[in-house]
Every structure is written in C-alpha cells, then in structure tokens.
Amino acid sequence: MRGEFMSSKLNNTKEMATSLAWFSIWPIARTAMLLVFRRKLFWLLFAVAMLSFIFTFGAIYLLATLKQELPQMARFITSILKDLDGSGTTYLNFMKLQGTVMMILLAFAGSVLAGNDHSRGGFMFYMSRRISLVYYALGKLLAIGLLVLLITTIPALVLFFEYGLLGDMAEYFRENFQIVFGIIGYGLLLSLSIGLLLLALVSWMPRPVPLVILWGGLFVFLPILSSVLAETLRDSEVNLEESSWRLLDLWNNLYIVGSKFFGVELPLFYGAIIVIFTVCLFSITAIFFRLRYLQHQS
C-alpha cells in the first residue's frame, strides 16, 4: 500500500515537473523578442512593413466609400485591382508582400534571437537551469513565429474584419468566413517553416554577417536562379510556372502551399509540399545536432 502511494506521488511529481517545463518556453521566447524590440533597425523595418498595411487599409476604406457614393466606379476599380476585391487572393497576396519585408527583418534579427546565446553564454545559462534542449528550441521557435505572425497574419486579419465591417457585414462574413482559417493556416505555415530554417542557420552561424549572406542567397539568389533555369531549360510546351526548376524557390513553394488554404490551386503543389517538408526535416536535424554539440561543450 505504501509502495503504491509512493509510486503515485512520484508520478504526480513527474507530471508537475513536465507541465512546469512547458511553461519555460514562454520566458525564453519573451526574452528573445525583447532583445529584438530594443533594436532600432527592427522598428525601422517594422515601419516599412506597416506602410503596405496602411496603404491597403486606406485603399479598402476608400473603396467602401466609393461603393456607397459611386458604385459603378467602385466596381470598375475592383475589376482592375483584384487585390482589393475582398476575396482570398486579396489577403494571400498581401501576406506575400509582407513576407518580403519579414525576410529582411529576420535576416538581421536572427542573430539577436538565438545567435547571441552561443557567443555570449546565453545557451550555457539556459542549460544550467536544467532546461531541456527541446524546450529551449521551442522557445526560440516561438519567438520567431510570433514575429512572423506580427508582420503577416495579424495585419491580414485586421484587413479582413475591416473589409467586412465597411460593407454588408453579415453577408461578407457568412460567405467568406473560411478566409480567416486561410490567413491563420498560411501564417502558421510561414511561422513553422521559416522559423525552423532560421533557427537551424543561426545555430550553425550565429554571427550576423554570414547569416545575412546565406539568408540572402536562399531568398534572393535562389529565386533568381530558379526563374532563369525555368526560362532557359523548360520545354516549349510547358508553362513557366509549371517548370520543376521553380521548386528551387522556397518562398514560392510556401506561396503555392499557402494558396491552398485560400482555395487557390497552383501548379507544383505536391512538389512544393515535398520541398518544404524536406527543408523542415533537415532543419530539425541540424538544430538538435548543433544544440547537442553545444551542450556537451558547455
């Protein structure tokens, strides 16, 4: 009887310790984000990202006003500017545009988010607090994901509700409620895939200059290379967007898969899924190999 009581008490203690360990993820993420928020460069790039949001916000408001006063002109403008018609494509393309600034921001913020832990002893501090490698990695991944959501997903949700509130609210939300799930799904896809890739690169290259160069190569050089190869090596009867060389562009692959959340079918969908899954798998492997090595070194 006493043995059963001790065993039950031990199990309860383990469960409590596990639950408390999960709570350690948020302080790690919060500390990383506060370090980024202290940098003036972050606020400069964040302001640039918000410019496109403010422009789109104002354009939607102007279009709603025209629908009430000059409906014919509003329909004409909407037919020309498909990105302002309130469909899923509106928010999909907006998030893609925001992602361009997000990539630049993460290139400079990556070393602050995790790289400084390796060069300034932050990683040893976390390990001395008996924090698991898994919880440490999840905390850093959460910080990156929250930055991605802050720049892409939250502004897109604000635009969605603005579009509905300025028009026929009940009809718009009833017919387009699934767009909310598309915005959230695309945002989570970006947060997870980009977060894993950035954390893997930062783990192996904590210094900012090599990180920026490699990050630029992945999201600037590879897209250009894929476009050139697709244009020169594709068959004449194959459309440019259907060329397999386009799969070299990771950002385009995320856009292809993200389009599915909004009900938009694009070529190379299954190929894009394979590429993204492979990148995430290699990133996870690289993260834990590197963190395990640093743990043994400390």
C-alpha positions in Angstrom: 0.0 0.0 0.0 2.8 2.4 0.9 4.7 1.4 -2.3 1.6 2.3 -4.4 1.3 5.6 -2.6 5.0 6.5 -3.2 4.7 5.5 -6.8 1.6 7.6 -7.3 3.3 10.5 -5.6 6.3 10.1 -7.8 4.2 10.1 -11.0 2.4 13.2 -9.9 5.7 14.9 -9.2 6.9 14.0 -12.7 3.7 15.3 -14.3 4.0 18.5 -12.4 7.7 18.9 -13.4 6.8 18.3 -17.1 4.0 20.9 -17.0 6.3 23.4 -15.4 8.9 22.8 -18.0 6.4 23.6 -20.8 5.9 27.0 -19.1 9.6 27.7 -19.5 9.0 28.0 -23.3 7.3 31.4 -22.9 10.1 33.2 -20.9 12.6 32.1 -23.4 10.5 33.4 -26.3 9.7 36.6 -24.4 13.4 37.3 -23.6 14.4 36.8 -27.3 11.6 39.1 -28.5 12.5 41.8 -26.0 16.1 41.8 -27.3 14.8 42.3 -30.8 12.4 45.1 -29.8 15.4 47.0 -28.3 17.0 47.3 -31.8 16.2 50.5 -33.8 16.6 48.5 -37.0 13.7 46.3 -36.1 11.4 49.3 -35.7 12.6 50.8 -39.0 11.9 47.6 -40.9 8.6 47.1 -39.0 7.6 50.6 -40.1 8.3 49.7 -43.7 6.2 46.6 -43.3 3.3 48.7 -41.9 3.4 51.1 -44.8 1.9 48.5 -47.1 -0.6 47.7 -44.4 -1.6 51.3 -44.1 -1.9 51.7 -47.8 -4.1 48.6 -48.2 -6.2 49.7 -45.2 -6.7 53.1 -46.7 -7.5 51.7 -50.1 -10.2 49.4 -48.7 -11.7 52.3 -46.8 -11.7 54.4 -49.9 -13.3 51.6 -52.0 -16.0 51.1 -49.4 -16.8 54.8 -49.6 -17.0 54.7 -53.4 -19.4 51.7 -53.2 -21.9 53.9 -51.4 -21.5 57.1 -53.4 -20.2 55.9 -56.8 -20.9 52.2 -57.1 -20.1 52.0 -60.8 -16.6 53.4 -60.3 -16.1 51.1 -57.3 -16.9 48.1 -59.5 -14.6 49.4 -62.2 -11.7 49.8 -59.7 -12.3 46.4 -58.2 -12.3 44.7 -61.7 -8.9 46.3 -62.3 -7.3 45.8 -58.9 -8.1 42.2 -58.0 -6.1 42.6 -54.7 -8.9 44.8 -53.4 -11.9 42.7 -54.1 -12.0 41.1 -50.6 -11.5 37.5 -51.9 -8.9 35.1 -50.5 -6.4 36.3 -53.1 -6.5 39.8 -51.5 -5.1 38.5 -48.2 -2.9 35.9 -49.8 -1.0 38.5 -51.9 -0.9 40.9 -49.0 0.7 38.3 -46.8 3.2 37.5 -49.6 4.1 41.2 -49.9 4.5 41.5 -46.1 6.7 38.4 -46.2 9.3 40.3 -48.3 9.9 42.7 -45.5 9.7 39.9 -43.0 12.6 38.1 -44.7 14.8 41.2 -44.5 13.8 41.7 -40.8 14.5 38.1 -39.8 17.9 38.2 -41.6 19.1 40.9 -39.2 17.1 39.8 -36.2 18.1 36.1 -36.4 21.5 36.6 -34.7 19.7 38.6 -31.9 17.0 35.9 -31.4 19.4 33.0 -31.0 22.9 33.7 -32.2 23.9 35.8 -29.2 23.1 32.8 -26.9 26.0 30.9 -28.4 28.6 33.7 -28.4 27.7 35.4 -25.1 26.9 32.4 -22.9 23.2 32.6 -23.0 22.9 29.0 -24.0 25.0 27.8 -21.1 22.8 29.9 -18.8 19.6 28.1 -20.0 21.3 24.7 -19.7 22.4 25.5 -16.2 18.7 26.0 -15.3 18.1 22.3 -16.4 16.0 23.4 -19.3 15.7 20.7 -21.9 17.0 21.2 -25.4 13.5 20.6 -26.8 12.0 23.4 -24.6 14.9 25.8 -25.5 14.4 25.2 -29.2 10.7 25.5 -28.9 11.1 28.8 -27.0 13.3 30.3 -29.8 11.0 28.9 -32.5 8.0 30.5 -30.7 9.8 33.9 -30.7 10.5 33.7 -34.5 6.9 32.5 -35.1 5.4 35.4 -33.1 7.4 37.9 -35.2 6.2 36.3 -38.4 2.6 36.4 -37.2 3.0 40.0 -36.1 4.1 41.1 -39.5 1.9 38.9 -41.8 -1.0 37.3 -40.1 -2.3 39.9 -37.6 -2.4 42.7 -40.2 -4.2 40.4 -42.7 -6.8 39.6 -40.1 -7.3 43.3 -39.4 -7.9 43.9 -43.1 -10.4 41.1 -43.3 -12.5 42.4 -40.5 -12.2 46.0 -41.9 -13.5 44.8 -45.3 -16.4 43.1 -43.7 -17.3 45.9 -41.3 -17.3 48.6 -44.0 -19.6 46.7 -46.3 -22.5 44.3 -45.9 -21.1 42.7 -42.7 -23.4 39.8 -42.3 -23.2 38.7 -46.0 -19.5 39.1 -46.3 -18.6 37.2 -43.1 -21.1 34.5 -43.9 -19.7 33.9 -47.4 -16.0 34.4 -46.6 -15.6 33.1 -43.1 -13.2 30.4 -44.4 -10.8 33.1 -45.3 -10.0 33.5 -41.6 -8.8 29.9 -41.5 -6.8 30.5 -44.7 -5.0 33.5 -43.1 -4.2 31.6 -39.9 -3.1 28.5 -41.8 -0.8 30.4 -44.1 0.6 32.3 -41.1 1.3 29.1 -39.2 2.9 27.6 -42.3 5.3 30.6 -42.6 6.0 30.6 -38.9 6.9 26.9 -38.7 8.9 26.5 -41.9 10.7 29.9 -41.7 11.2 29.5 -38.0 12.9 26.1 -38.3 15.1 27.2 -41.2 16.2 30.4 -39.5 16.9 28.6 -36.1 18.9 25.9 -37.9 21.1 28.5 -39.7 21.5 30.6 -36.6 22.6 27.5 -34.6 25.4 26.9 -37.0 26.2 30.5 -38.0 25.5 32.8 -35.0 27.4 35.8 -36.5 25.2 38.3 -38.3 27.2 38.9 -41.5 27.5 35.2 -42.6 23.8 34.7 -41.6 22.7 37.7 -43.7 24.7 36.5 -46.7 23.3 32.9 -46.6 19.8 34.2 -45.9 20.0 36.5 -48.9 21.3 33.6 -51.0 18.3 31.4 -50.1 15.6 34.1 -50.6 17.3 36.3 -53.3 19.8 34.3 -55.3 17.8 31.0 -55.4 14.6 32.7 -56.7 16.5 34.4 -59.4 18.4 31.2 -60.3 15.1 29.2 -60.4 13.5 31.8 -62.7 16.5 31.8 -65.1 16.7 28.0 -65.2 12.9 27.6 -65.6 13.0 30.1 -68.5 16.0 28.6 -70.3 15.7 24.8 -69.6 12.0 24.2 -69.7 10.2 22.6 -72.6 8.5 24.9 -75.0 5.0 23.4 -74.4 5.4 23.7 -70.5 4.2 26.8 -68.8 6.9 28.8 -66.9 5.0 28.3 -63.6 4.9 24.6 -64.2 8.6 24.1 -64.6 10.2 21.9 -61.9 13.0 24.4 -61.6 10.6 26.7 -59.8 10.8 24.4 -56.8 14.3 25.8 -56.0 12.5 28.9 -54.8 11.4 28.1 -51.2 9.4 31.3 -50.9 7.4 30.5 -54.0 6.9 26.9 -52.6 5.4 28.4 -49.4 3.2 30.6 -51.6 2.0 27.6 -53.6 1.1 25.6 -50.5 -0.3 28.7 -48.8 -2.6 29.3 -51.7 -4.3 26.0 -51.0 -5.5 27.4 -47.7 -7.5 30.1 -49.6 -8.9 27.6 -52.2 -6.5 28.6 -54.9 -5.0 25.8 -57.0 -1.5 26.4 -58.3 0.9 24.1 -60.2 3.6 22.1 -58.5 1.6 21.8 -55.3 2.8 18.3 -54.3 6.4 19.1 -55.3 6.3 22.2 -53.1 5.0 20.2 -50.1 7.9 17.7 -50.5 10.4 20.5 -50.7 9.0 22.3 -47.6 8.8 19.0 -45.6 12.4 18.2 -46.5 13.7 21.6 -45.5 11.8 21.4 -42.2 13.2 17.9 -41.5 16.8 18.8 -42.3 16.4 22.0 -40.2 15.1 20.0 -37.1 18.0 17.6 -37.5 20.6 20.4 -37.8 19.2 22.2 -34.8 19.4 19.3 -32.4 22.8 18.1 -33.7 24.2 21.6 -33.1 22.5 22.1 -29.7 23.6 18.7 -28.5 27.1 19.5 -29.5 27.0 22.9 -27.7 25.5 21.2 -24.6 28.4 18.8 -24.5 30.9 21.6 -25.0 29.4 23.5 -22.1 
